[in-house]
Amino acid sequence: MPESCSLYLHIPFCRAKCDYCDFYSIPFQQNDRKIGGYVETLLRAVEELRARYAPLASVPSLYIGGGTPSLLGARGVAALLDGLAPILAAKTALPVTPEITIEANAESADTAFLEACRLRGVTRLSLGVQSFDAACRAGAGRRETPEGPDRAARFWTESGGSLSLDLMTGLPAQTEYLIRRDIERALALGAAHISLYALTVEEAVPLARRAETLPESGAAEGLWLAGRAALIAAGFHQYEVSNFARAAAACCRHNIRYWRMENWIGAGPSASGTLIDDETGTGLRLYYPDDLGAFLRGPVPLPLVEELDRLTLIKESILMGYRYAEGPDETLFFRRFGKRLDEVIPRALAKWPDRGERMLFLNRFLLDAFAELE
Ligand code: SF4
């Protein structure tokens, strides 16, 4: 039984589907009755998950993602966080209060919503912006206005919360100048954390049918590198492939737990969790299908369960761990698998001795590491 276990909650609603998105979310107009029903089901799912898999675990971090969690509105988010308050307040093994992150989009994150979050201990607001430039946003089929983030960002930072913004590179009509301008504006809004994602377009999404509007791959890489350079010049530290923080305290502790393969459970359609037994190096993946109807049917949604063997978890620990600048947690790795990383993938580590290089050229490093595990 894990001593500590983070919690992820998926809110699968969006006002409209963005043309590049392949996350599980469904278009939704704000409606208290539906939201209320979803929140109640989600709370029942969390209770069941914890009772079965992590009854005594403290919750060092909670991440409410989506979709668009701000569509919960003030009443919905208050009901959700009030329902979770007993487990968040439970004895924690860590000498710090739980980190609570909520994703939002600026249009639905009104003052009442933000105030409800702030009063209930949310520590981080993650605003999905992608680009402040109207043409880039329109080209990617992102529908809300680029002016929105200012109000929400100002309210949040003035009330002492930590602000993260999501930006994206590789959008139609984007230039290096526009990326630098996006970053300047994000910094002016007080972002202490920026996720800079390189757009990848899966075949099934609408933007794939307008592939000719996207920068070709060399140019797209140049755009991301220009963004990275601007962030580093502004004093941000790249602590993961796509994540940059102004200071260590601004890093997302919840995501670091994923990258280090610490235990977490997730609830909601498309959410998943991973629990690893430190004694055997084996574990469980708990997940819910991408199906809101199925999640809402029946008294309590139950996750599907997949058993994970040792080799799978060694590979996942390497895959996730080297995304993080500090690499996998070596002590935890040894405790679980009885071997040090330099015993498991000695040749790949010798070929890529530099940490930063391993992170920058992650795919190539992983190919070497996985070839060694076969
Ligand atoms: S707001 Fe986010 S989750 Fe929703 S459709 Fe757009 S990219 Fe996807």
Residues whose N, C-alpha, C, O or C-beta is under 5 A from the ligand:
A	BS01	SF4	C14 A16 K17 C18 C21 F23 S25 G66 G67
